[in-house]
């Protein structure tokens, strides 16, 4: 009667990989708190970072956008036990560095490198960290699309009297792979300045983390000489996060969703699957679809395809949009795609 199983060969199976991208704009009106008067901000008792949401935090519609924090290396000149939250700032830097940069041959945590050349060059020893939510970045950030526009005035003002834009300019063809966290690129202030000495930060694509050197702001976050240093050492992480957040004007990037698929080509030759194992296919040992005429060709209607393991365990079922008639005068190929 019915042909129930058919073994698929390697020629009947193929795999594909598709990258989907979404444009993600994050406006400064949400991030800076001017829309919700900072009710879309969540601070924690540990005081080590601040979370930013797109709606007031108590709302069920609130989505986590990113976290803000700051810190400096244990070898930084700012490392002094007399400074505010000194140990926490050193711990934040160390935690981010060990995950994103790694260790040297002696087991010591490496510092963030300005140009990504870990063997030498200038180091980023004082930094602000923007840890983007997986909700926004998906599998990773798309190279060459990251743009962060920040106000650069010494006092917070809306609209900004001056602003600068950081971006991973040219990263699609020039990125680094010497990080334990995956691929990353250098952030520059202009597409015209990418070179070994003009980087102002790092962007880690799979981790979804932007590292901005504190020296980029100079006296922008706080007026006066050595203002940024005074803010980093004299104020807690929450105050530093507020100072950075209030200068957000715009953040734009494309995320990436990696869609992996396995495609099965289920072939039904002219002499296969022309009968059904459904008990109603027969009536008094006669095939119903022949309408009582034994000379008529058998036929069946295909409504689904089942994929089985080698020991005949059903793993997946695919349904067709409408029953497909199958008889000895026709062949058929059903394309089944599994996405993951």
C-alpha positions in Angstrom: 0.0 0.0 0.0 1.4 3.4 1.1 5.1 4.4 1.0 5.6 5.8 4.5 9.3 6.6 4.8 11.9 7.7 2.3 15.6 8.2 3.3 17.1 11.6 2.4 20.6 11.5 1.0 23.2 14.2 1.5 22.3 15.5 -2.0 18.8 16.2 -0.7 20.0 18.5 2.2 21.7 21.9 2.1 22.4 24.7 4.6 22.2 28.4 4.2 23.2 31.5 6.3 21.3 34.8 5.9 22.1 38.1 7.7 19.2 40.3 8.4 19.7 44.0 9.5 17.5 46.4 11.3 18.1 50.2 11.6 18.1 51.2 15.3 17.7 54.9 16.2 17.9 56.0 19.8 17.1 59.6 20.3 18.6 61.8 22.9 15.2 63.0 24.1 14.7 59.5 25.6 18.2 58.9 26.8 18.8 62.3 28.4 15.6 62.0 30.4 14.0 65.2 28.9 11.0 63.2 27.8 10.2 61.4 31.0 12.1 63.5 33.6 14.5 60.7 34.3 11.8 58.2 35.3 13.2 55.9 32.5 16.4 55.6 34.4 17.2 52.8 36.9 19.9 53.2 39.5 21.0 50.4 41.8 22.1 50.2 45.4 25.5 48.8 44.4 26.0 52.0 42.4 28.2 50.4 39.7 26.2 51.2 36.6 23.0 52.9 35.4 20.3 51.4 33.2 18.4 53.3 30.5 14.9 52.4 29.3 12.8 53.7 26.5 9.7 54.2 28.8 9.3 54.9 32.5 10.8 51.9 34.4 7.5 51.0 36.2 5.7 50.7 32.9 5.2 47.2 31.5 6.1 48.7 28.1 9.6 49.7 29.2 12.4 48.1 27.2 16.0 48.0 28.4 18.2 50.0 26.0 21.7 50.0 27.5 23.8 50.4 30.7 26.2 53.3 31.4 29.3 53.1 33.6 32.8 54.3 33.9 36.1 53.3 35.4 39.9 53.4 35.2 42.7 50.9 35.2 44.6 50.0 38.3 47.7 51.5 36.7 46.0 54.8 36.0 47.2 57.9 37.7 43.6 58.4 38.9 43.7 55.2 41.0 43.7 56.6 44.6 41.9 55.1 47.5 40.9 58.6 48.6 38.7 59.2 45.5 35.0 58.5 45.4 34.1 54.9 44.6 37.7 54.3 43.6 37.7 50.5 44.1 34.4 50.1 42.2 35.7 52.2 39.3 38.9 50.1 39.1 36.7 46.9 39.4 34.4 48.1 36.5 37.4 48.8 34.3 39.0 45.5 35.2 35.9 43.5 34.6 35.3 45.0 31.2 38.9 44.7 30.2 39.3 41.0 31.1 36.2 40.2 29.1 36.9 42.4 26.1 40.7 42.5 26.0 41.9 39.5 27.9 45.2 38.7 29.7 48.9 38.9 28.8 51.3 36.1 29.1 51.9 36.8 32.8 48.2 36.5 33.6 47.7 40.3 34.1 44.7 42.0 32.7 45.4 44.0 29.5 44.3 47.6 29.2 42.1 48.8 26.4 44.3 49.9 23.4 43.6 53.1 21.5 44.3 51.6 18.1 43.7 47.9 18.8 47.4 47.0 18.6 47.8 45.3 21.9 51.6 44.9 21.6 52.1 48.7 21.9 50.8 52.2 21.4 48.7 54.4 23.6 46.3 52.8 26.1 42.8 53.9 27.2 43.2 53.8 31.0 40.1 56.0 31.8 36.9 55.2 30.0 33.1 55.4 29.8 31.3 52.2 29.0 28.0 51.9 27.0 26.7 48.3 27.2 24.0 48.0 24.6 21.0 45.7 25.3 20.8 42.4 23.4 17.2 43.6 22.5 18.9 46.3 20.3 22.0 44.5 19.0 20.5 41.1 18.4 23.4 38.8 17.3 25.8 41.7 16.7 26.2 45.2 15.4 26.7 45.7 11.7 30.2 47.0 10.9 30.5 50.6 9.7 27.0 51.7 10.9 27.6 52.9 14.5 27.2 56.7 15.0 27.0 58.3 18.4 26.4 62.1 18.6 27.2 63.8 21.8 27.0 67.3 23.1 30.4 68.8 23.8 29.6 71.9 25.7 30.9 72.4 29.2 27.3 72.7 30.5 24.3 70.7 29.6 22.0 72.5 27.2 19.1 71.5 24.9 19.6 72.0 22.0 23.3 71.4 22.2 25.5 74.4 21.4 28.1 72.1 20.0 28.3 68.4 19.3 30.6 65.7 18.0 30.0 62.4 16.4 31.8 59.2 17.1 31.6 56.4 14.5 33.3 53.1 13.4 34.2 54.7 10.1 35.7 52.3 7.6 35.2 49.3 10.0 33.6 47.1 7.3 37.0 46.7 5.8 39.2 47.5 8.8 38.4 45.7 12.1 40.3 43.7 14.7 39.9 40.1 15.7 42.4 39.9 18.6 39.7 40.1 21.3 38.3 37.1 23.3 34.9 38.7 22.8 35.0 38.6 19.0 35.4 41.4 16.4 35.8 45.1 17.2 36.9 48.3 15.6 38.2 51.7 16.6 35.9 54.7 17.1 36.9 57.9 15.4 35.5 61.5 15.4 35.4 61.7 11.6 35.6 59.5 8.5 38.5 61.7 7.4 40.7 60.9 10.4 41.0 57.1 10.8 44.6 56.4 11.5 46.7 54.8 14.2 46.7 57.8 16.5 43.3 59.3 16.2 41.0 56.7 17.9 38.8 57.9 20.7 37.2 54.6 21.7 36.5 51.0 20.7 33.3 49.2 19.6 32.8 45.5 20.2 30.4 44.1 17.7 29.3 40.7 19.2 29.5 42.0 22.8 27.5 45.2 21.9 29.8 47.4 24.0 31.2 50.8 23.2 34.3 52.0 25.1 34.9 55.8 24.9 38.1 57.3 26.3 37.4 59.9 29.0 40.0 62.1 27.4 37.6 62.7 24.5 35.5 64.9 26.6 38.2 67.0 28.0 36.4 69.8 29.8 33.1 69.0 28.2 31.3 67.2 31.0 32.3 69.7 33.7 33.7 73.2 33.4 37.1 74.1 34.6 40.6 72.8 34.3 41.0 69.0 34.4 37.2 68.9 34.7 36.8 65.4 33.4 39.4 64.1 35.8 37.6 65.9 38.6 34.3 64.3 37.7 35.8 60.8 37.4 37.6 61.0 40.8 35.3 63.3 42.8 31.9 62.0 41.9 30.3 58.6 42.0 29.5 56.4 39.0 25.9 57.5 39.0 26.8 61.2 38.6 29.3 60.3 35.8 26.5 58.3 34.0 24.1 61.2 34.3 26.7 63.6 32.9 27.3 61.4 29.9 23.6 60.6 29.4 22.6 64.2 29.4 24.8 64.8 26.4 23.3 62.1 24.2 21.8 63.7 21.1 21.5 60.6 18.9 22.6 57.0 18.6 22.2 55.1 15.4 23.4 51.7 14.2 22.2 48.6 12.3 22.0 45.3 14.2 22.5 41.9 12.6 20.3 38.8 13.0 22.0 35.6 11.7 19.5 33.2 10.3 20.8 29.7 9.8 18.6 27.4 7.8 18.7 23.7 6.8 16.7 23.0 3.6 15.4 19.5 2.8 14.3 18.6 -0.7 11.7 15.9 -0.3 11.3 14.3 -3.7 8.3 12.1 -4.6 8.9 10.2 -7.8 6.1 9.1 -10.1 5.8 5.7 -8.4 6.0 7.0 -4.8 3.4 8.3 -2.4 0.5 7.6 -4.7 -1.4 5.8 -1.9 -2.4 6.8 1.6 -2.2 4.9 4.8 -5.3 6.6 6.1 -7.9 4.0 7.0 -10.6 5.9 5.1 -8.6 5.5 1.9 -10.1 2.1 1.5 -13.8 1.0 1.5 -14.4 -2.8 1.5 -10.9 -3.4 0.2 -11.5 -0.9 -2.7 -9.7 2.4 -3.1 -12.2 5.1 -2.8 -10.5 7.6 -5.2 -10.9 5.0 -8.1 -14.6 5.5 -7.9 -15.2 1.8 -8.2 -13.2 1.5 -11.5 -10.1 -0.7 -10.8 -8.5 0.5 -14.1 -8.3 4.1 -12.8 -4.9 5.3 -11.5 -4.4 5.5 -7.8 -3.9 9.0 -6.3 -3.4 10.6 -3.0 -3.4 14.1 -1.5 -0.2 15.3 0.3 -1.0 17.5 3.3 2.2 17.4 5.4 5.8 16.3 5.4 7.4 14.6 8.5 11.1 14.6 9.2 12.2 11.6 11.2 15.4 10.5 12.9 17.2 7.3 11.9 15.2 5.4 14.5 11.9 6.7 13.1 11.3 9.3 15.8 9.3 12.3 14.5 11.4 15.5 14.8 9.5 18.1 12.7 6.3 18.4 10.7 5.7 20.8 7.8 2.2 21.6 6.5 1.4 22.6 3.0 -1.0 25.5 2.3 -3.5 23.2 0.5 -3.6 19.5 -0.3 -1.4 18.5 -3.3 -2.7 15.8 -5.6 -0.2 13.0 -6.3 -0.6 10.2 -8.9 1.7 8.0 -11.1 1.7 10.7 -13.9 3.4 13.3 -11.7 6.5 13.9 -9.7 6.8 16.4 -6.9 9.5 18.1 -4.8 8.6 19.7 -1.5 11.1 22.1 -0.1 11.2 22.1 3.7 13.2 24.8 5.5 14.1 24.7 9.2 15.3 28.1 10.6 17.4 28.4 13.8 
